[in-house]
């Protein structure tokens, strides 16, 4: 490592306890998508006096912190940290106010970004970065609480449910040429990314008729029963999905009635409809709608099916050699590369950004439990989860931006985006909005 890299490592090591303390605090104060006000404020307060320019309140809770703005025309690189958590109330660190828990590791990303910022904002380091650097936080990567997000759409506060999708829409990625992202992995350190599912989201309201459940049951129309028929029809449809399409439809019922002695007049289903390709999840979405319409029709109930765009499929992206070299020097062994043909059934709004610009991803571990999104998820090795993540973020940014940002420019020049600009992206996303009722 050269002298600048040694200085980066020294700064991160010197501030190791502060970095770990930041990670612990975020871990134990989880917040849900578009509600990450405390998390955002902690990040913004930490970084505000270290940068040249700070923008906050982007897509409600997101932010961008800039250094080296005078070099923005040469290259602009973003380091991305996600703000939100999952609603897992049984986790030992579940926030009693939000029921959120960081069981996907977004707190490690955020901690890695602030750890990297401590080093990269040092004047002796920053002067060797031949490009603008943006420390970016993004809200609402975990796509849940559909009714809440729909309410934000109705209020005009957002248009899209995914944080990065919304940030693309409002122009927050307009000044970004490439980005570096991170994710926690149960199997430890790796680099690169394969593909992932895209999806649309649905809120399905079955509209029945209330009546006394005992004295006048024959006068009611049971919305709960109609919704259950819809769920059964959907289950029977699942055998029509091709295995190669990796289709996943996983509804929850958020309302099944109001009182036990009243025939339920409304049942509410939230679901994501995922697939490997646009064609796959579009076909599955049609079958999902059809199932719940049939359930409603069987009992004479009404329905309202509201569909919103979710995430586009994520795209395979190999890591540049500069990032691979950084990680191998830090861990002292060969780092596993994620095969480009690996497909994950999960989804991320990183894929939406990939449709416009390159996003290189690395993974660190230091966690235990049965898997991501599970209540027994826990941080076991804070050095790996937080400190190693910070070092990889910082050294990768330095190697991409040094020497005239040669490596970063090559990354961008060899990348073939799906959309040439955000206007193309927005036009495509708008096609997925629909409301159907009867």
TADAVEN-V19684 format. One record per residue. N is the residue number from 1. SS is DSSP state (hx for helix, st for strand, lp for the rest). OMEGA is omega in radians with two decimals (999 if undefined). BURIAL is # if it has 9 or more other C-alpha atoms within 8 Angstrom, else .. Layout:
n,ss,omega,burial
N,SS,OMEGA,BURIAL
N,SS,OMEGA,BURIAL
This chain:
n,ss,omega,burial
1,lp,-3.14,.
2,lp,-3.05,.
3,hx,3.12,.
4,hx,3.12,#
5,hx,3.08,#
6,hx,3.11,#
7,hx,3.09,#
8,hx,-3.14,#
9,hx,-3.13,#
10,hx,-3.13,.
11,hx,3.14,#
12,hx,3.11,#
13,hx,3.14,.
14,hx,-3.09,.
15,lp,-3.03,#
16,hx,-3.10,#
17,hx,3.09,.
18,hx,3.13,.
19,hx,-3.14,#
20,hx,3.12,#
21,hx,3.08,.
22,hx,-3.14,#
23,hx,3.12,#
24,hx,-3.10,.
25,hx,3.12,.
26,hx,-3.12,#
27,hx,-3.06,#
28,lp,3.08,#
29,lp,-3.05,#
30,lp,3.11,#
31,lp,-3.07,#
32,lp,-3.00,#
33,lp,-3.10,#
34,lp,3.06,#
35,lp,-2.98,.
36,lp,-3.01,#
37,hx,3.12,#
38,hx,-3.14,.
39,hx,-3.14,#
40,hx,-3.12,#
41,hx,3.12,.
42,hx,3.10,.
43,hx,-3.07,#
44,hx,3.12,#
45,hx,-3.12,.
46,hx,-2.94,.
47,hx,-2.95,#
48,hx,-3.07,#
49,lp,-3.13,.
50,lp,-3.01,.
51,lp,-3.12,#
52,lp,-3.05,#
53,st,-3.12,.
54,st,3.01,#
55,st,3.11,.
56,st,-3.08,#
57,st,3.13,.
58,st,-3.05,#
59,lp,3.10,#
60,lp,-3.03,.
61,lp,-3.10,#
62,st,-3.14,#
63,st,3.07,#
64,st,3.12,#
65,st,-2.96,#
66,st,2.83,#
67,st,3.12,#
68,lp,-3.12,#
69,hx,-3.13,#
70,hx,3.14,.
71,hx,-3.04,#
72,lp,-3.12,#
73,lp,3.09,.
74,lp,3.05,#
75,lp,3.10,#
76,st,-3.07,#
77,st,3.11,#
78,st,2.95,#
79,st,-2.97,#
80,st,2.99,#
81,st,-3.10,#
82,st,-2.98,#
83,lp,-2.85,#
84,lp,3.12,#
85,lp,3.13,#
86,st,3.03,#
87,st,3.12,#
88,lp,-3.01,#
89,lp,-3.13,#
90,lp,3.11,.
91,lp,-3.05,#
92,lp,3.10,.
93,lp,3.11,.
94,lp,3.12,#
95,lp,-3.09,#
96,lp,3.14,.
97,lp,-3.05,.
98,lp,-3.01,#
99,lp,3.12,#
100,st,3.08,#
101,st,-3.14,#
102,lp,-3.14,#
103,lp,3.09,#
104,lp,3.03,#
105,lp,3.12,#
106,hx,3.11,#
107,hx,3.11,#
108,hx,3.05,#
109,hx,-3.08,#
110,hx,3.12,#
111,hx,3.09,#
112,hx,3.13,#
113,hx,-3.13,#
114,hx,3.07,#
115,hx,3.08,#
116,hx,-3.13,#
117,hx,3.10,#
118,hx,-3.12,#
119,hx,-3.00,#
120,hx,3.08,#
121,lp,3.04,#
122,lp,-3.05,.
123,hx,-3.13,.
124,hx,3.08,.
125,hx,-3.04,#
126,hx,-3.10,#
127,lp,3.11,.
128,lp,3.09,#
129,lp,-3.06,#
130,lp,3.12,#
131,lp,3.04,#
132,st,3.10,#
133,st,-3.12,#
134,st,3.01,#
135,st,-2.94,#
136,st,3.00,#
137,st,-3.08,#
138,st,-3.13,#
139,lp,2.77,#
140,lp,3.03,#
141,lp,3.10,#
142,lp,-2.99,#
143,lp,3.10,#
144,lp,3.12,.
145,lp,-3.01,.
146,hx,3.13,#
147,hx,3.12,.
148,hx,-3.14,.
149,hx,3.08,#
150,hx,3.11,#
151,hx,3.08,.
152,hx,3.08,#
153,hx,-3.13,#
154,hx,3.12,.
155,lp,-3.13,.
156,lp,-3.11,.
157,lp,3.05,#
158,lp,3.01,#
159,lp,-3.09,.
160,lp,-3.10,#
161,lp,3.14,#
162,lp,-3.07,#
163,hx,-3.14,#
164,hx,3.08,#
165,hx,3.13,#
166,hx,3.14,#
167,hx,3.02,#
168,hx,-3.07,#
169,hx,-3.06,#
170,lp,3.01,.
171,lp,-3.08,.
172,lp,3.09,#
173,lp,-3.09,.
174,lp,-3.09,.
175,lp,3.13,.
176,lp,3.10,#
177,lp,3.12,#
178,st,-3.10,#
179,st,3.02,#
180,st,-3.13,#
181,st,-3.11,#
182,st,2.97,#
183,st,3.04,#
184,st,3.09,#
185,lp,-3.13,#
186,lp,-3.10,#
187,lp,2.98,.
188,lp,-2.96,#
189,lp,3.02,#
190,st,-3.06,#
191,st,-3.13,#
192,lp,-3.12,#
193,st,3.01,#
194,lp,3.14,#
195,st,3.13,#
196,st,-3.11,#
197,lp,2.88,#
198,st,3.14,#
199,st,2.86,#
200,st,3.11,#
201,st,-3.13,#
202,st,2.91,#
203,st,-3.05,#
204,st,3.12,#
205,st,3.05,#
206,st,-3.02,#
207,st,3.13,#
208,lp,-3.14,#
209,st,-3.12,#
210,lp,2.99,#
211,lp,3.13,#
212,st,-3.02,#
213,lp,-3.14,#
214,lp,-3.00,.
215,lp,-3.08,.
216,lp,-3.07,#
217,hx,-3.09,#
218,hx,-3.14,.
219,hx,-3.08,.
220,lp,2.96,#
221,st,-2.96,#
222,lp,-3.13,#
223,hx,3.12,#
224,hx,3.11,#
225,hx,3.13,.
226,hx,3.11,#
227,hx,3.11,#
228,hx,3.04,#
229,hx,3.08,#
230,hx,3.11,#
231,hx,3.11,#
232,hx,3.12,.
233,hx,3.10,#
234,hx,3.13,#
235,hx,3.13,.
236,hx,3.12,.
237,hx,-3.01,#
238,hx,3.11,.
239,hx,3.11,.
240,hx,-3.13,.
241,lp,3.09,#
242,lp,3.12,.
243,hx,-3.10,.
244,hx,-3.09,.
245,hx,3.06,#
246,lp,-3.11,#
247,lp,3.07,#
248,st,3.03,#
249,st,-2.97,#
250,lp,-3.08,.
251,lp,2.90,.
252,st,3.08,.
253,st,-3.12,#
254,st,3.08,.
255,st,3.12,#
256,lp,-3.09,#
257,lp,-3.12,#
258,lp,-3.13,.
259,lp,-3.07,.
260,lp,-3.12,.
261,lp,3.08,.
262,st,3.04,#
263,lp,-3.08,#
264,lp,3.13,#
265,lp,3.07,#
266,st,2.97,#
267,st,-3.09,#
268,st,3.11,#
269,st,2.96,#
270,st,3.08,#
271,st,2.90,#
272,st,3.09,#
273,st,-2.99,#
274,st,3.05,#
275,st,-3.08,#
276,lp,-3.12,#
277,lp,3.09,#
278,hx,-3.14,#
279,hx,-3.09,.
280,hx,-3.09,#
281,hx,3.02,#
282,hx,3.08,.
283,hx,3.14,.
284,hx,3.13,#
285,hx,3.10,#
286,hx,-3.13,.
287,hx,3.07,#
288,hx,3.10,#
289,hx,-3.09,#
290,hx,-3.13,.
291,hx,-3.09,#
292,hx,3.01,#
293,hx,-3.14,#
294,hx,3.10,#
295,hx,3.12,#
296,hx,-3.11,#
297,hx,-3.09,#
298,hx,-3.11,.
299,hx,3.14,#
300,lp,3.13,.
301,lp,3.02,#
302,st,3.12,#
303,st,2.98,#
304,st,-3.11,#
305,st,-3.13,#
306,st,-3.13,#
307,st,3.08,#
308,st,3.05,#
309,st,3.07,#
310,lp,3.13,#
311,lp,2.99,#
312,lp,3.10,#
313,lp,3.07,#
314,st,-2.96,#
315,lp,3.09,#
316,lp,3.14,#
317,st,3.07,#
318,lp,3.09,#
319,lp,3.07,#
320,lp,-3.12,#
321,hx,-3.14,.
322,hx,3.11,#
323,hx,3.11,#
324,hx,-3.14,#
325,hx,3.13,.
326,hx,-3.06,#
327,hx,-3.12,#
328,hx,3.07,#
329,hx,-3.13,.
330,hx,-3.06,.
331,hx,3.05,.
332,lp,3.12,.
333,lp,3.10,.
334,lp,-3.13,.
335,lp,3.09,#
336,st,3.05,.
337,st,3.06,.
338,lp,3.13,#
339,lp,-3.11,.
340,lp,3.14,#
341,lp,3.06,.
342,lp,3.12,#
343,st,3.10,.
344,st,-3.14,#
345,lp,3.11,#
346,lp,-3.07,.
347,lp,3.07,#
348,lp,3.10,#
349,lp,2.92,#
350,hx,3.12,#
351,hx,3.10,#
352,hx,3.09,#
353,hx,3.13,#
354,hx,3.11,#
355,lp,-3.12,#
356,lp,-3.06,#
357,lp,-3.12,#
358,st,3.04,#
359,st,3.13,#
360,st,-2.98,#
361,st,2.98,#
362,st,-3.10,#
363,st,2.95,#
364,st,-3.12,#
365,lp,-3.07,#
366,lp,-3.10,#
367,st,3.14,#
368,st,3.10,#
369,lp,-3.11,#
370,lp,3.14,.
371,lp,3.08,#
372,lp,3.11,#
373,lp,-3.14,#
374,lp,-2.99,#
375,lp,3.12,#
376,lp,3.06,#
377,lp,3.11,#
378,st,3.05,.
379,st,-3.10,#
380,lp,-3.10,.
381,lp,-3.08,.
382,hx,3.09,#
383,hx,-3.14,#
384,hx,-3.05,#
385,hx,-3.03,#
386,hx,-2.99,#
387,hx,3.10,#
388,hx,3.10,#
389,hx,3.12,#
390,hx,-3.13,#
391,hx,-3.13,#
392,hx,3.07,#
393,hx,-3.02,#
394,hx,-3.09,#
395,hx,3.08,#
396,hx,3.11,#
397,hx,-3.14,#
398,hx,-3.09,#
399,hx,3.08,#
400,hx,-3.03,#
401,hx,3.13,#
402,hx,3.10,#
403,hx,3.11,.
404,hx,-3.10,.
405,hx,-3.09,#
406,hx,-3.10,#
407,hx,3.13,#
408,hx,3.14,#
409,hx,3.11,#
410,hx,3.10,.
411,hx,-3.11,#
412,hx,-3.07,#
413,hx,-3.11,.
414,lp,-3.11,.
415,lp,3.12,.
416,lp,-3.12,.
417,lp,3.09,#
418,lp,3.12,.
419,lp,-3.12,#
420,lp,-3.14,.
421,lp,-3.09,.
422,hx,3.13,#
423,hx,3.07,.
424,hx,3.12,#
425,hx,-3.12,#
426,hx,3.14,#
427,hx,3.12,.
428,hx,-3.10,.
429,hx,-3.08,#
430,hx,-3.14,.
431,lp,-3.03,.
432,lp,3.10,#
433,lp,3.05,#
434,st,3.01,.
435,st,3.11,.
436,st,3.14,.
437,st,3.13,.
438,lp,999,.
